[in-house]
Amino acid sequence: MREAAQRSGATVFSAIVGDSFQEQEYRRAVAAIVKERAHAVLVGDQAEFLGRVPLIIELLEQVRLPAIYPYRPFVEAGGLIAYSADQADRARRAAGYIDRIFKGANPGDLPFQQPATLELLINLKTAKALGLTIPPSLLQRADQVLE
């Protein structure tokens, strides 16, 4: 990501949320993002973030920063964009692995699988609130557009 940003003239920095995932850590991370004068945010895919969806959305909304999120629930809760593996597809594929393990397969012998399906979700209400216009070409590529 840093290499791609550098080629396009953008700067990337990290705002780390501590291991306890407490509210003050999220507030501190957003304050650091604002201090760096970020133009946008890419929220990481730590599972712990799913327990803080409303807080993360609220904090970024307060500072009017557009963000791309790793999971559908963020966009359903008011986030701008999510681009991620289709969670239903991942669950189905995991069930296949569980079945194979229950039938005696050694988990270490099962091949690693990359996500087969990615989905792009866009929240137009949030885009409007941020004063952003989503290009029609991006809207056409979206799997779901929330209005």
N, C-alpha and C positions, 0 to 999 in steps of 0.2 A: 504494500500500500504506500509506503514511504517513497519508493522508487517512482511509482506512477504519479504521485503527488508532485514530486520534484520535477518530473518531466513536464508537467502541466503548469508549473510555477506556483503550486499551492504548498502550504506548510501544514504538516501534520504534527500534533503533539498529543500526549496521553494525559487524561485526567483520571486518576485511579481512585476507585472506591475501595476502602479498606475491607479487610476480611470479615468484619462483623456485620457489614451491610446495614448499618444503622442510618437513620434519617440524616443525622448531622454529617455523615460522610458523603451522602449524595449532595447535600447543600454545599459542602466544601468543594466537591468536584465541579459542580456547576459554577461556583464562584471563580474557580481557577479557569474554567472555559471562558467565562466573561472577561476575566483579567487578560487573557491571551487574545481577546478580540476575535474570537472564532466567528466564522460566517455560517457554520453548520456543524452538526454533531453526528457521529456514527456510534450508536450504542452497541456495546459488545454483546456477545451471546451467552454470557454466564446465566445459568439457570436461575440463580438467585435473583436476577433482575425481574423475573416474572412475578415474584412476590411483591415487587415495588412498582408495578406498572403505573398506577395512578400518581404516585409521587414523582416518578421520573417525567411523566407527561406534564404534570403541573409545574415542576421546576423549569423545564425547558420552555413551556408556554409563557411563564412569567417573564423570562428574559427574551422572548420572541425569537428563539433559535429553531430553525428547521432541523429535523433529525430523520435519519433513516434507522430503522429498528430491525432486530433480528427475528421477530416473531409477530404473527398476525394479531394477537391480543393488544399489542401496542397501538396499532392503527384503529382497531375497533374501539379503543378507549380514547381516541382523539389524536394519536400521533400522525405524522404526515405520511411516511412511506415505510413499508416493510418489504424486504426482499429476503426470502429464506426458503429452506427446504419445506416442501409440503409435509406438515406434521402428520396428517392422516396417512399419507403414503409411508412415512418413516415408521409409524406404528404398525402398519400392516406388514412391512418387511421385518420389523423386529419380532412380530408374532411368528413369522416363518422360522426365524433363528431359534426362538424359544422352543418351537415344536421339534426342530432338529436336535436340540440339546436334550429335550425330554426323551427323545427316541435313541439317545446314546451317543450323539456326535460330541466330539471334544471341542469345546468353545475355541480353543487355540488353533484348531484346524479350519475353522470357518473363515472364509475370505472377508476382507474389509469391503464394505460397499459404500460408494459415494451416493449422495441423494440422487434419486432418479428424476424427481420433479421439483422445480423451483417455482415459487409464486411471487408475484409482484402485486402489492396492494397499495392503493393511493387514497388518501382521505382529502377530497376536494374542499370540504368545509374548513379543514385546518389550513389548507393551502390559501384559501381566500382570507382567513383570519390573519395569516402571516403576510398577506399582500403578494403572494406568489402566483404566477401563471404557469400551470403545468403544460408543457408542449403537447399538442394533439398526438404526435407520434408516440410519446411515452404513454399517454392515456390509452391508445390503441393496443399497446403491448401489455397493459396491466391485465392481470387475471381477475381483479375486482377493483371497482372504483366506488368508494363510499361517498354519498352526497349528503 
